[in-house]
Amino acid sequence: MVVNRRSHCKSRHGCLNCKQRRVKCDETRPSCLNCGKRNATCIYEAAVALVWKEENAPTKRSPKNQRSDIFTILDGMTVSQGGSTVPPMEDTVLNLELMMHWCNHTHKTPARNEATAWIWRQLVPQEAFSHQFLLWAMLALSALDLARSKQDGHRSMYLNTAALYQTRALTLFRQVLQDVNPSNAKAIFAFSAIVAVYAFGSCDGPNMSDPIQDINHVLMLVRGTSQVIACVSPTLLDNEFAPLLQVDEDQREITPDVAAALTHLHTLNDSIQNGIETHIAYREAIQRLGEMIATFHSGKISMTLCGKWAIKLSPLFLDCLQERQPLALIVLAHYCVLLHYLRRYWCLAPWPTRVFQAVWDTLDEKGQESLRWPMEQIFSQDHSSGE
């Protein structure tokens, strides 16, 4: 397929080769036009903040286009990291370090509980040895995780490694989706979960240029990956990956303060004349958020809670969020409470305060009055544990 070259605009997000040669980069991925002509390896720097290729508000999309939306979002991941350090294309010692870090630490992030952690620690790496797109995705997430513990100079190298490996993974994954079958179903499932975690983890708090837009894109991506997971899940019901699909049955009791906050949101929704479809979209988003918070308080603490809320969101709610409708922003601020409760997960920690602050700054005084409960939960020492 021929990619039309877009008109050049000033950007800090071109590939490293174009930067070094001081030429204009069209930022096409996985390889820009200049690198393609020179038969050179095209490398983009690591993502500290997610910078999205589509900077204008997206048009409303139909469900049939959701799979292509995944790649629209993922392909837009590029850099805001100033350094230019990149690893050699094949660094065996580095890859061994990343695999060891996965087995010791990173595998715990997508795991729902101890019963599924061993699958991510043992079975997923085994699957990755037969499916290179999954291997690159694992190493990319591990590099992103490991970068947090490194000093500035080395941190840049690990971040750039994450971006390079993620680009490789996405390139191969795009091809694999053309032939989904039982032999690659487990790898596709694991990849989809890993890439959702990567999306959350790629945003470093202080560098979020637009936290509201960034979180909206991540929510859309998580919904998109769930579509892929749904396609392969039936194949996994009778194999060792089946525990990943099991739904925990628990008693969900909403605490009085959560109930009061949800009631306030429902009252706001009832008071706004938005049309029946929009009203339902808001109502369901509020209900699902209450369920996720109640599940957290029941002791089922998992990063998957923030993803489950995203999966249940209607495209209409995400459109309202993209348009920065006040009620959508208020609901998002309450979602920040769930992110705050789950901040023990490294990939979620920067989000709640940054997104909440952006919502606060966007709303007028009347809208800010509805943020009292999430503000107390996120910023008050008395509510710092979320329990």
N, C-alpha and C positions, 0 to 999 in steps of 0.2 A: 504494500500500500504506500503510495506516495504521500508524504506529509508536506503540506504547504508551509512555506516559511512565513512566519508572521512578521509584521513590521517591527523594527527594533525599538525598544524603549529602555531607558536606563534601569538597570537592575543589578543587585548584588548577588544574584542567585545563579549566575552562569556556572558552567563546569570549570574544573580546575585547569584543564588544558587551555581553554579560551582565555581564562584570567591570566595565565602565565604568558600567553602569546599576545595579550592585550588586544584581542579581537572580539567583535560582537558575538554573543552566543544566543542562539534561538531557543535554548533551554528545552528542546525536545528530548523526551526520555523514551527508552533508556540511553540513547545515543544522540547527541546533537548533530546538526547538519555538518558542522565543521569537522568534528571527529570522524563522522562517517566518510567524508571525502578523503581524509588523511589515513583512514583505516587505523585510527588510534583508539585506545581504550578511553571511554568517556566516563569520568568520575565526578560526582557531585559531592559537596561537603556534607557533613552530618547535620541532622536536624536537631537544633536545640529548641526552637519553636517551630511549629508546623506553619509553613508558608504555603498557602494553597494556590494552585495554578489559576483557578477561577476566582478572581477577586470580586467580581460583581455578583449581586444576588442571583441565585440560580432560579430558573423558571420552574414551575411546578412540573413534577415528573410523575408519570404513571407507573404502577407497580411493575409492568413488564420491562421497564428500563432500569430497574434497581440494580441488576447485576452489572450493567455497564457503569452505573454510578459508582460502584465500588472502585473501579479502576480510575474513574475521573478524579475521585478523592485521593486514592493512593498514589496515583501518578503525580499528583500535585505536591507531594511531600518533597521539600527541598530545604535549603539551609538558611540559617542566620548566624552560623558559627564563623567567627572571623579567621581562625587559623586555617592553614592549608595542608596540615600534616595528614598524609594518607598512608596506610600500610602497604607493603608489597602485595601484589595480586594474590600470591600464594605464600602465606606465612604460616608454616606448620606449627611452630611453637605457639603463636597467637591463637590459632584455631583450637589447639589442645587446651590452652588456658580457658578459652571461652566455653568449650564443652565441659571442662571440669567445673567451671562456675555454674553452668546450667544444672549439672547433676547435684551440686552442693547447695545452690541457692535459688537460681532463677526459676526452676521448675515449680517452685511453691507458689509463684504468682498466679498462673492460670488455674491451679488446682483448687477445687471447691472445698475439699476437706482432706484429712489424712487418708481416707479410704480411696481417694483418687490421686493423691500425690505420687504414689509409686508408679502409676501409669505414665505420668508426665516425666518422672525421673528415669524410668527404665524402658517402657514400651515405646514412648514417642521417639527417643533417640534411636532405638532399633529400627523403627519405621523410617526415620530420616536417612539412614544409611542406604535405603533403597529408593528414596525420593529426594533428589537434591534440592528441590524448591523448599521442602520442609527443613532440610539441614541448614540452608542459608538463613531461613527465617529464625530458627532457633539461635543460631550464632549471632544474628543481628540483635535479637532481644537481649541475649546475654551480654553483648558488648554495651548496649544501652544501659543495662543494669550496672555493669562493672564500672562504667565511666563515672558513676557517682562517687566512688571511693578514690578516684585518682586526682592528682594535682593537675593544675591547669594545662601544662604541656602535654602530659600523657592523656589527660581527659579528652583533649581534642582528637588524638589519634583513635581512641576508642569510639568516640562519637562518629567520626568519619568512617570507621570500620562498619559501624551499625548501618549507616546510610548506604554504603557500598553493597553490603550483603543483603540489605533489604531490597535494593534495586535488582540485584541478581534474582532474589527469591520471587519478586513480583513478575519479572520477565518470564521465568519458567512457569509460574503458576497460571499466567494468562494462557499459556499453551495447553496446560493440563486440563483446564476447564472445558476445552473442546472435546475431551474424551473422559468423562466421569464414569468410573466403573468400580466394581467391588475391589479390584486390586489396588486402587489409589484412594479409596474412600476414607480410610483411617488417616492417611496423610493430609488429605484435603480438610478433614474435620479439625485436626490439630493445627494446621496452618491458619485456618480461619480464626480460631481462638487466639493464636499467638499474635496475629496481625492486629487484632482488636486491642490487645494489651499494648502492643507497640505504639499504636495511635495515641493511647492515653499517655504512655511514657515519653513520647517524643516532644511533648510540650513542657519546657522548663519554665516554671513560674515567672521569674523576672523578665523573661524574654517574650512573653505572650503579647503580641502586638494588638490583638483584638480577642480577648478571652471568650467573649460571647460567640463570635463567629467560629473560633477554634473548637469550642465544645459542641457547637451545633454540627460541625463537620464530623467530629468524632462520633456523635450520636447517630448521624446518618450512616457512617461507616459500619458501626456495630449492627445497626438494623440490616445493612446490606450483607455483612458476613453471616448473619443469622439465616438469610435466604439460602446461602450456599450450604450451611450446616444442615438445614432442613432437607436438602436434596440428598445428602449422603447418610443421614441419621438412620433410616430404615435398614441400611446395610450393616450397621454396627450393633444392632440389638442382640445378635447371637454370637458375639465374639468378646475378646477381653477388654474392648473399649466400652462395653455396655454400661459400666458404672458411671461413665461420664454423662450418660443420658438420663440417669435416674433422677427423679424429682423427689426432693426431701419433703416428707409430710411433717408438718409441725403445727403447733397451736400458736396462732398469731393473735396476740393481745395488744391492742393499741393503747398506749399510755394516755392519761388524760391530757397532757400538754400537746401530744401529737394529734389527738382527736380534735382538740380545740383549733389547732392550726389548720387541719384539713377542713373542718367545718367552715372556717373563715374563707378558705379558697373556694369551696363550693358556693358559698354565699356570694362571693365576687362573681363567679361564673354565672350564677342565676340572675345577677343584676345587670349583666351586659347583654345587649341585643346583638348577638353575633350570628344568628341563624342556627338551626338545629344541628347541622353537621359539625360546626365549630364548637357548639356547646357540648356535644358528645365527645369530641376530641379532647377538650379540656377536662371534662368529667372523668374520662378514662385515665388520663395522665395523672390526675390527682389521686384517684383510687389506687392505681398501680404503685404510685410513690408511697402511699400509706402502707401498702402491703410489704414493700421492700424494707421500709423502716421497721415495721413490726417484726419481720423476719430477722432483722439484725438484732432487735431486742430479745428475740427468743433464743439467741445464742448461735444461730446459723450465720456466722461471720465469714463472708467470702467476697472477693472482688466481683464475682459474677452478679452480685445484687445490683451494682450500678449498670451492668450490661443488660440485665433482665428488664430494667425499666426502659432502657433505650429500645429494646426489641419490641416492646408492647406499644410504643408510641405510634400514633398515626402519622402519615405523611403530612396531613393537614396541620397537626400541632407543630411539626418541624417547620412548615411554611410560616406559621404565625411567629415562631421563634426567630426565623430568618428575617422576617419583617419587623422584628422587635416590638411586637404588640405587647402592651403593658402586662396583661395577665400572663402571657407566655413567659415573660421575664420574671414575674413574681413566682410562678411555679418553678422556674429554673433555679431561683434563689433558694427555694425549699429543697430542691434536689441537691444543692450544695451541702445541705446538712448530712445527707447520706454519704456524699463524698468525704465530708469531714469525719464522720464516724469510721470510714474505711481508710483513713489516711495512713494507717500502718503499712499499707501497700505503697511501695516507693513510686509507682507510676501514677498514683492518684493524689499524692501529698500536695503538689503545688496548686491543684485545681480549685478547691473550695474558696479560699480567701480571694484569689484573683478573680474568679468568675463572679463571686458575690459583690466584690467591690465594683466591678464593671457594671453589674446590674444596678447597684445603688446609684452610681454616677449617671446612668441613663434615665432612670425614672424621675418623675417630678416628686414634689413633697407628698402629694396624695398617695402615689404609688409606694413611696418609701415607708409610709405608715403600715403597710402590710408586710414589712420585712422584719418586724420586731422579733418574732420567734426565731427565724433562722439566724438573725444577728446574735441573739443570746446563745444559741447552740454553738455557733462557730467561734465566737470571740470571747465568751465568758469562761473564766477559769472553772466555774462551778459545773459547766457542761462539757468540759474538754474531753472527757472520756467517751461521751455518747452513751453511757450506760447508766 
